[in-house]
Amino acid sequence: MPHADKTQPANATPQRRSFLIRFAASVFGAIIVLFPFVAGSGVLLSPLRRRRKTADGDAVNATQQEGFVRICPLDALSADGVPRPYAVTMDVVDAWTRSRGQRVGSVFLTRSEAEAGPQVTAFTAACPHLGCAVEFDADNDRYECPCHESGFAKDGAKMFGPSLRGLDPLEVKLVDNDGTSEVWVAFQHFRAGVAERIPVA
């Protein structure tokens, strides 16, 4: 009785080895091709993740999300009604780069006491005429621009000089941060040299 030939073709093993090599090469090739796209998508989506995380935070993070900048603790601001200058520093962020603690301008804060509690007003320190930094003249109880001699009342109204409008007011919030009341200001720049108060993006 003849026996069945159980031997495989001579080229079966090399073909199997060749298939496995090609398969492995395809897998590794796909990984190499896809890796830059995966890494790049992480960089591109990072700003979106940061915004979502901030929006889900506490009251301080919510205030930051609304465009407010922390200026100082309320207790650091004397309640004598005298305007005082404060630097405005914040993290400057574009989509991929964060520069921490950059000075972006300055404001004058004035604190007074009322029955409803502390009241804080804020003006940007930039003169509406051409953007020079104004100073508060305590002897004359007014703001003055040293560049072109515009003068402004304590409430920001124009008194004299070439400026076409009064000082630019800024919205203020008192935010509780772990039991400490802090002064936060919606800081922004305004176009100089015009009568209208036009925010600069």
MIKE-225768 format. One record per residue: chain; x, y, z of N, C-alpha, C in turn. Coordinates in Angstrom, 2 decimals, padded with zeros to 5 digits. Example, Ala and Ser with C-alpha at 12.3 -4.5 7.8 and 13.67 -1.06 7.14 Angstrom:
> A  013.19  -005.69  007.80  012.30  -004.50  007.80  013.20  -003.30  007.80
> A  012.85  -002.25  007.08  013.67  -001.06  007.14  012.90  000.03  007.87
# end
This chain:
> A  000.86  -001.19  000.00  000.00  000.00  000.00  000.89  001.22  000.00
> A  000.63  002.07  -000.95  001.52  003.23  -001.03  001.24  004.19  000.11
> A  002.29  004.81  000.61  002.18  005.81  001.70  002.02  007.19  001.12
> A  001.12  008.04  001.80  000.93  009.43  001.34  002.19  010.23  001.63
> A  002.52  011.04  000.73  003.72  011.87  000.88  003.37  013.06  001.77
> A  003.89  013.03  003.03  003.58  014.09  004.00  004.56  015.25  003.93
> A  005.46  015.21  003.07  006.45  016.30  002.98  005.80  017.51  002.34
> A  006.12  018.73  002.87  005.60  019.98  002.33  006.49  020.45  001.21
> A  005.98  021.32  000.35  006.84  021.86  -000.70  008.06  022.50  -000.11
> A  009.12  022.46  -000.82  010.40  022.94  -000.30  010.39  024.43  -000.03
> A  009.54  025.17  -000.74  009.57  026.62  -000.59  008.51  027.13  000.40
> A  007.80  026.22  001.14  006.73  026.65  002.06  007.29  027.47  003.22
> A  008.34  026.96  003.87  008.91  027.66  005.02  009.48  029.02  004.63
> A  010.24  029.12  003.56  010.71  030.46  003.15  009.57  031.42  002.83
> A  008.47  030.90  002.24  007.35  031.78  001.94  006.69  032.30  003.21
> A  006.55  031.40  004.22  005.96  031.81  005.48  006.84  032.86  006.17
> A  008.14  032.62  006.15  009.08  033.57  006.76  009.02  034.91  006.03
> A  008.93  034.87  004.71  008.86  036.09  003.92  007.58  036.87  004.23
> A  006.46  036.14  004.43  005.18  036.79  004.75  005.27  037.48  006.10
> A  005.85  036.78  007.10  005.97  037.37  008.43  006.85  038.61  008.42
> A  007.91  038.55  007.63  008.80  039.72  007.55  008.07  040.90  006.95
> A  007.32  040.63  005.86  006.58  041.72  005.22  005.50  042.28  006.15
> A  004.83  041.39  006.89  003.79  041.83  007.82  004.38  042.71  008.93
> A  005.50  042.25  009.50  006.15  043.03  010.57  006.62  044.38  010.03
> A  007.17  044.38  008.82  007.62  045.64  008.23  006.46  046.59  008.02
> A  005.29  046.07  007.62  004.11  046.91  007.40  003.64  047.53  008.72
> A  003.64  046.70  009.80  003.20  047.21  011.11  004.12  048.31  011.59
> A  005.43  048.05  011.55  006.38  049.07  012.01  006.33  050.30  011.13
> A  006.15  050.11  009.83  006.03  051.26  008.93  004.83  052.12  009.26
> A  003.70  051.45  009.58  002.50  052.20  009.94  002.71  052.99  011.23
> A  003.40  052.37  012.20  003.69  053.06  013.46  004.55  054.29  013.21
> A  005.57  054.12  012.39  006.48  055.23  012.10  005.73  056.36  011.39
> A  004.83  056.00  010.49  004.09  057.02  009.76  003.08  057.73  010.65
> A  002.40  056.99  011.52  001.33  057.57  012.34  001.85  058.35  013.54
> A  003.05  058.04  014.04  003.54  058.67  015.27  003.57  060.19  015.18
> A  004.12  060.79  014.10  004.12  062.26  014.05  002.73  062.86  014.09
> A  001.75  062.18  013.46  000.39  062.71  013.47  -000.22  062.66  014.87
> A  000.03  061.56  015.59  -000.50  061.43  016.96  000.13  062.48  017.87
> A  001.47  062.61  017.77  002.16  063.61  018.60  001.70  065.02  018.24
> A  001.55  065.28  016.96  001.12  066.61  016.53  -000.28  066.95  016.98
> A  -001.17  065.97  016.96  -002.54  066.23  017.41  -002.56  066.57  018.89
> A  -001.66  065.96  019.68  -001.59  066.29  021.10  -001.20  067.74  021.31
> A  -000.26  068.23  020.50  000.16  069.63  020.61  -000.97  070.55  020.18
> A  -001.65  070.21  019.08  -002.71  071.07  018.57  -003.90  071.14  019.51
> A  -004.22  070.03  020.18  -005.40  069.99  021.04  -005.11  070.45  022.46
> A  -003.83  070.65  022.80  -003.47  071.06  024.16  -004.15  072.34  024.60
> A  -004.20  073.40  023.77  -004.91  074.61  024.22  -006.37  074.37  024.53
> A  -007.02  073.48  023.77  -008.43  073.19  024.04  -008.59  072.51  025.39
> A  -007.66  071.57  025.70  -007.74  070.89  027.01  -007.52  071.88  028.14
> A  -006.58  072.83  027.95  -006.32  073.82  028.99  -007.55  074.66  029.24
> A  -008.25  075.07  028.16  -009.44  075.89  028.35  -010.54  075.13  029.07
> A  -010.73  073.85  028.74  -011.76  073.06  029.42  -011.43  072.90  030.89
> A  -010.17  072.66  031.20  -009.77  072.47  032.59  -009.99  073.74  033.39
> A  -009.68  074.91  032.82  -009.88  076.16  033.52  -011.35  076.44  033.75
> A  -012.18  076.14  032.75  -013.60  076.42  032.87  -014.24  075.58  033.95
> A  -013.68  074.43  034.28  -014.24  073.56  035.30  -013.66  073.82  036.68
> A  -012.85  074.90  036.84  -012.14  075.15  038.08  -012.98  075.90  039.09
> A  -012.30  076.48  040.10  -012.97  077.20  041.17  -013.27  078.63  040.75
> A  -013.65  079.48  041.74  -014.05  080.86  041.43  -012.90  081.65  040.83
> A  -011.67  081.40  041.30  -010.51  082.12  040.76  -010.29  081.76  039.30
> A  -010.36  080.48  038.99  -010.20  080.07  037.59  -011.32  080.60  036.72
> A  -012.54  080.65  037.28  -013.66  081.19  036.50  -013.43  082.66  036.21
> A  -012.88  083.39  037.19  -012.60  084.81  036.98  -011.53  084.99  035.91
> A  -010.50  084.15  035.92  -009.48  084.20  034.88  -010.09  083.94  033.51
> A  -011.00  082.97  033.47  -011.64  082.62  032.21  -012.43  083.80  031.65
> A  -012.95  084.65  032.52  -013.73  085.80  032.09  -012.86  086.97  031.67
> A  -011.55  086.83  031.73  -010.65  087.89  031.29  -010.18  088.81  032.39
> A  -010.44  088.48  033.65  -009.98  089.30  034.76  -008.55  088.91  035.16
> A  -007.82  089.90  035.70  -006.44  089.70  036.12  -006.33  090.06  037.61
> A  -005.67  089.19  038.38  -005.48  089.48  039.80  -004.49  090.62  039.95
> A  -004.86  091.62  040.76  -003.97  092.77  040.98  -003.31  092.70  042.35
> A  -004.11  092.55  043.42  -003.55  092.54  044.77  -004.62  092.08  045.75
> A  -004.22  091.71  046.98  -005.23  091.46  048.02  -005.93  092.77  048.38
> A  -007.20  092.68  048.73  -007.94  093.87  049.09  -007.30  094.58  050.28
> A  -006.78  093.82  051.24  -006.17  094.41  052.43  -004.92  095.23  052.11
> A  -004.30  094.98  050.95  -003.11  095.75  050.57  -003.46  097.12  050.03
> A  -004.75  097.36  049.80  -005.20  098.62  049.22  -005.81  099.47  050.33
> A  -005.17  100.59  050.65  -005.64  101.45  051.72  -006.99  102.06  051.38
> A  -007.86  102.17  052.40  -009.22  102.68  052.19  -009.30  104.19  052.40
> A  -008.26  104.92  052.00  -008.25  106.37  052.20  -008.75  107.14  050.98
> A  -009.17  106.44  049.92  -009.69  107.11  048.75  -008.65  107.70  047.83
> A  -007.37  107.42  048.07  -006.29  107.95  047.23  -005.95  106.91  046.16
> A  -005.97  107.28  044.88  -005.61  106.33  043.82  -004.14  105.94  043.90
> A  -003.88  104.66  043.70  -002.51  104.16  043.73  -002.24  103.28  042.51
> A  -001.03  103.38  041.96  -000.73  102.61  040.75  -000.31  101.18  041.09
> A  -000.71  100.25  040.22  -000.33  098.84  040.35  000.02  098.30  038.98
> A  001.09  097.52  038.93  001.46  096.86  037.68  000.49  095.72  037.41
> A  000.23  095.49  036.15  -000.61  094.38  035.73  000.28  093.34  035.08
> A  000.37  092.17  035.71  001.17  091.08  035.16  000.28  089.88  034.92
> A  000.54  089.18  033.87  -000.27  088.01  033.56  000.52  087.08  032.66
> A  000.05  085.85  032.57  000.64  084.89  031.63  000.13  085.20  030.24
> A  001.07  085.44  029.34  000.71  085.73  027.95  000.76  084.42  027.19
> A  -000.38  084.02  026.62  -000.51  082.71  026.00  -000.98  082.87  024.56
> A  -000.23  082.24  023.63  -000.82  082.02  022.33  -001.19  080.53  022.30
> A  -001.47  079.98  021.16  -001.98  078.61  021.12  -000.99  077.60  021.69
> A  000.33  077.85  021.57  001.30  076.83  021.94  002.35  077.33  022.93
> A  002.46  078.62  023.17  003.53  079.16  024.00  002.94  079.96  025.15
> A  003.44  079.72  026.37  003.02  080.47  027.55  004.23  081.21  028.13
> A  004.12  082.54  028.23  005.15  083.36  028.86  004.59  083.84  030.19
> A  005.17  083.40  031.28  004.61  083.66  032.61  005.05  085.02  033.15
> A  004.11  085.66  033.87  004.42  086.87  034.63  004.89  088.04  033.79
> A  004.28  088.24  032.63  004.67  089.36  031.78  003.89  090.62  032.18
> A  004.61  091.75  032.26  003.92  093.01  032.56  003.24  093.49  031.28
> A  001.93  093.73  031.37  001.17  094.13  030.19  000.59  095.53  030.33
> A  000.83  096.18  031.46  000.32  097.53  031.66  000.26  097.87  033.14
> A  -000.49  098.92  033.47  -000.66  099.31  034.87  -002.02  099.97  035.04
> A  -002.49  099.95  036.27  -003.80  100.52  036.59  -003.69  101.36  037.86
> A  -004.65  102.26  038.03  -004.81  102.99  039.28  -006.03  102.42  039.99
> A  -005.86  102.03  041.25  -006.96  101.52  042.07  -007.26  102.51  043.19
> A  -008.55  102.70  043.46  -009.00  103.55  044.56  -010.01  102.77  045.38
> A  -009.74  102.70  046.68  -010.65  101.98  047.58  -011.35  102.96  048.51
> A  -012.64  102.76  048.67  -013.42  103.53  049.63  -014.36  102.57  050.35
> A  -014.87  103.01  051.48  -015.78  102.17  052.26  -017.20  102.70  052.13
> A  -018.15  101.78  052.02  -019.56  102.13  051.94  -020.34  101.17  052.81
> A  -021.64  101.45  052.98  -022.46  100.58  053.82  -022.51  099.17  053.25
> A  -022.46  099.07  051.93  -022.51  097.75  051.29  -021.18  097.01  051.36
> A  -020.14  097.70  051.82  -018.82  097.07  051.91  -017.79  097.85  051.11
> A  -016.58  097.30  050.98  -015.51  098.01  050.26  -015.88  098.22  048.79
> A  -015.56  099.40  048.29  -015.78  099.74  046.88  -014.42  100.06  046.25
> A  -014.13  099.43  045.12  -012.86  099.65  044.43  -013.15  100.08  043.00
> A  -012.52  101.19  042.59  -012.60  101.63  041.21  -011.22  101.50  040.57
> A  -011.23  101.32  039.26  -009.97  101.13  038.53  -009.99  101.91  037.22
> A  -008.85  102.52  036.91  -008.63  103.16  035.63  -007.32  102.64  035.05
> A  -007.29  102.47  033.73  -006.01  102.17  033.12  -005.11  103.39  033.25
> A  -003.82  103.16  033.45  -002.87  104.26  033.66  -002.41  104.88  032.35
> A  -002.86  104.39  031.22  -002.46  104.93  029.93  -003.31  106.15  029.59
> A  -002.65  107.25  029.26  -003.36  108.46  028.88  -004.10  108.21  027.56
> A  -005.38  108.60  027.47  -006.12  108.37  026.24  -005.62  109.19  025.05
> A  -004.74  110.17  025.33  -004.25  111.00  024.23  -003.32  110.21  023.33
> A  -002.14  109.84  023.87  -001.18  109.06  023.07  -000.59  107.88  023.84
> A  -001.17  107.55  024.98  -000.75  106.34  025.69  000.34  106.49  026.72
> A  000.76  107.72  027.03  001.76  107.90  028.09  001.17  107.48  029.43
> A  002.04  107.16  030.40  001.57  106.76  031.71  001.23  107.98  032.54
> A  -000.01  108.06  033.00  -000.42  109.20  033.82  000.06  109.00  035.25
> A  000.08  110.09  036.00  000.46  110.08  037.41  -000.66  110.74  038.22
> A  -000.74  110.39  039.50  -001.73  111.05  040.34  -001.05  112.12  041.17
> A  -001.51  113.34  041.01  -000.98  114.49  041.76  -001.83  114.67  043.01
> A  -001.32  114.19  044.14  -002.10  114.24  045.38  -002.34  115.67  045.84
> A  -001.39  116.57  045.56  -001.57  117.97  045.99  -002.75  118.62  045.29
> A  -002.94  118.32  044.03  -004.05  118.90  043.27  -005.24  117.95  043.13
> A  -005.12  116.76  043.70  -006.20  115.76  043.71  -006.70  115.44  042.29
> A  -005.73  115.16  041.39  -006.09  114.86  040.01  -004.99  114.05  039.35
> A  -005.37  113.40  038.25  -004.39  112.70  037.42  -003.82  113.68  036.41
> A  -002.52  113.52  036.10  -001.89  114.36  035.09  -001.01  113.51  034.19
> A  -000.98  113.87  032.92  -000.09  113.22  031.97  001.17  114.07  031.81
> A  002.35  113.52  032.11  003.57  114.31  032.02  004.04  114.58  030.59
> A  003.47  113.88  029.63  003.93  114.03  028.24  003.34  115.26  027.56
> A  002.00  115.42  027.66  001.35  116.49  026.91  000.38  117.29  027.78
> A  000.51  117.12  029.11  -000.19  117.96  030.09  -001.71  117.89  030.01
> A  -002.22  116.68  029.81  -003.66  116.48  029.99  -003.93  116.25  031.47
> A  -005.07  116.72  031.94  -005.44  116.54  033.34  -006.80  115.86  033.46
> A  -006.94  115.04  034.51  -008.18  114.27  034.70  -008.57  114.30  036.17
> A  -009.87  114.43  036.44  -010.37  114.41  037.81  -010.22  113.02  038.41
> A  -010.44  112.95  039.70  -010.29  111.66  040.38  -011.28  110.63  039.86
> A  -012.42  111.09  039.35  -013.40  110.16  038.78  -013.10  109.83  037.32
> A  -011.95  110.31  036.81  -011.52  109.99  035.45  -011.95  110.98  034.40
> A  -012.80  111.93  034.74  -013.29  112.89  033.75  -012.17  113.80  033.27
> A  -012.20  114.14  032.00  -011.20  115.05  031.44  -011.39  116.45  032.02
> A  -010.26  117.08  032.40  -010.29  118.44  032.92  -009.69  119.43  031.92
> A  -008.52  119.10  031.37  -007.87  119.99  030.42  -006.84  119.20  029.61
> A  -006.31  119.83  028.58  -005.28  119.21  027.77  -005.81  118.64  026.47
> A  -004.92  118.04  025.68  -005.29  117.58  024.33  -006.05  116.25  024.28
> A  -006.14  115.52  025.38  -006.85  114.25  025.34  -008.31  114.48  024.93
> A  -008.81  113.58  024.09  -010.18  113.73  023.57  -011.23  113.05  024.46
> A  -010.80  112.35  025.49  -011.76  111.71  026.40  -011.12  111.58  027.78
> A  -011.93  111.14  028.73  -011.42  110.91  030.08  -010.66  109.60  030.18
> A  -010.15  109.31  031.38  -009.44  108.05  031.60  -010.38  106.87  031.37
> A  -009.81  105.77  030.97  -010.61  104.59  030.64  -010.85  103.74  031.90
> A  -012.11  103.59  032.32  -012.41  102.78  033.50  -012.35  101.30  033.17
> A  -012.10  100.51  034.21  -012.02  099.06  034.06  -012.94  098.40  035.09
> A  -013.55  097.30  034.69  -014.43  096.57  035.60  -013.61  095.89  036.69
> A  -014.14  095.90  037.92  -013.45  095.35  039.08  -014.31  094.27  039.72
> A  -013.67  093.20  040.17  -014.34  092.16  040.94  -013.54  091.91  042.22
> A  -014.26  091.67  043.32  -013.63  091.20  044.55  -013.89  089.70  044.62
> A  -012.81  088.93  044.61  -012.91  087.47  044.53  -012.37  086.86  045.81
> A  -013.13  085.94  046.39  -012.67  085.23  047.58  -011.77  084.07  047.17
> A  -010.55  084.08  047.65  -009.58  083.03  047.36  -009.10  082.42  048.66
> A  -009.73  081.33  049.07  -009.40  080.66  050.34  -009.46  081.61  051.52
> A  -010.51  082.42  051.58  -010.71  083.32  052.70  -010.07  084.68  052.56
> A  -009.29  084.90  051.50  -008.66  086.19  051.25  -009.37  086.89  050.11
> A  -009.84  088.10  050.38  -010.50  088.88  049.34  -009.45  089.52  048.45
> A  -009.57  089.31  047.14  -008.59  089.81  046.18  -009.26  090.74  045.17
> A  -008.48  091.71  044.70  -008.95  092.66  043.69  -008.55  092.12  042.32
> A  -009.56  091.90  041.47  -009.34  091.44  040.10  -009.91  092.49  039.15
> A  -009.19  092.75  038.08  -009.57  093.79  037.13  -009.66  093.20  035.73
> A  -010.71  093.60  034.98  -010.84  093.19  033.58  -009.96  094.12  032.75
> A  -008.66  093.82  032.73  -007.71  094.73  032.09  -007.78  094.61  030.58
> A  -007.73  095.77  029.92  -007.65  095.80  028.47  -007.08  097.15  028.03
> A  -006.61  097.18  026.80  -006.09  098.40  026.21  -007.18  099.04  025.36
> A  -007.10  100.37  025.24  -008.05  101.12  024.42  -007.29  101.96  023.41
> A  -007.94  102.22  022.29  -007.31  103.00  021.23  -007.05  104.42  021.71
> A  -005.85  104.91  021.49  -005.48  106.27  021.89  -005.78  107.25  020.76
> A  -005.96  108.53  021.15  -006.10  109.59  020.17  -007.47  109.76  019.57
> A  -008.48  109.07  020.10  -009.85  109.20  019.58  -010.79  109.49  020.74
> A  -011.93  110.09  020.42  -012.88  110.45  021.47  -013.67  109.23  021.96
> A  -013.89  108.25  021.08  -014.63  107.06  021.46  -013.73  106.11  022.25
> A  -014.36  105.37  023.17  -013.62  104.40  023.94  -013.70  103.05  023.20
> A  -012.62  102.73  022.45  -012.63  101.56  021.58  -011.60  100.56  022.09
> A  -012.02  099.39  022.55  -011.05  098.38  023.03  -010.15  097.92  021.89
> A  -008.90  097.66  022.25  -007.94  097.10  021.29  -007.87  095.61  021.53
> A  -008.09  094.83  020.49  -008.10  093.37  020.63  -006.70  092.87  020.96
# end
